[in-house]
Amino acid sequence: MSFENIIGNEQVKNTLNKIVEQNKLSHSYMFIGPEGVGKTLFAKEFAKMILCESSSIKPCGECKSCIEHTNNNNPDLIEIEPIQGTIKIEQIREMRGQSFRKTNNI
């Protein structure tokens, strides 16, 4: 179970945990709400759970993906920061280009 570092929002935590446990992921999720309620923290923890390579406890904190996530260098996670309060079309285009790029291993 994840989200131990997040206080409150038990219903959201339970819902996201069930999604991962039952392997019923959708193609996208939106974390919306007023500033300061933990949207980014929830999104990052949820991504860590999804990308975790463990077959049991997620996130395990020990697999390659979890370690990369903890060190903020997981290549499977792209975070877009707003510029002057908004996400620009150029940022989305750049992200889309990066997501289709092959790694050196392939």
N, C-alpha and C positions, 0 to 999 in steps of 0.2 A: 504494500500500500504506500502511496506517495502522499505528498502534500502535508507532511508532518510539520514543516516550517511555516505553514500558512494557518493563521488563526481565523476561525469563523468560516462562513460559506460552506457549511457541511453538506448541503444538498448538491452544490456544484461538485465538491470533492467526490461524493458518492457516485454521482452520475458519470464523471470522467473515469473513475476507477472501474466502474462496471463496463464501460466501453472498452477499456483495455483488457480487462479480465475475460470478457466474452469475445474479444477480437472482432468487434463490430464497428470498425472505424469508417468514418465518412471521408470524402475526398478533401474536405476543408472544414475549419471551425472558425467562428468569429468570437472574440472576447471583447465585449462592449460594456460600457458603463462609464460613470464619472471618473475623473482623474483621481488616482490614489487608492483605488479599491483592490488593486492587485492583479489587474489583467495581464500584465507582462509576466509577472511571477507565475501565475497559473499557466499561461501559455508555454513558458519555458519548462516548467515541471511536467506538463502534459507531453511535450515533445520528448523530454528525457525518458519518460515511461514508454512512449511509442517506439523510440529508437533503441531501447535497451535490448541487448542480445540474450539476456537470461531467459530461461524457460520457466522459471518460477516467480520469485519476487521481482517486481518491477517498480522503480529502477533499482538495480542491484548495487550500483555504485562502484562495481569492480570490473565490469567488462570494458572493452576498448571504447565502445560508444559512450558509456557513462563517464569514463575518465576524460574523453575528448570534450564532452558536454560540460563537465565541471571546469575544465581548463579553457572553455570558450573557443574551442577550435574544432568542433565537430563539422566535417564538410557536408553533412546531410541536413544541417540546420542553418538557414539563412534568415537573419533578422534585418528588417528594414526600419530604419529610424526616420521619423518625420523631419523634414527640413522646413523650418519656420512654421511648424504646426500642421503641415500636411505632407502626405506622401505624393511625390511627383511621378508623372507618367514615365519619365526617364529612369527613375529608380526601379519601377516595375519591369521596364524593358531590359534593364541590366540584369535584374534577378532572373528573368525568364531565360536570357542568354546564358547565364551561369548554370542554370538548372539542366540545360541540354548539353553542356560541355562534357566530354568524356574525360575520365580520370587517366592518369598515366599508367595505371595498372591494366587497362583494357586494351 
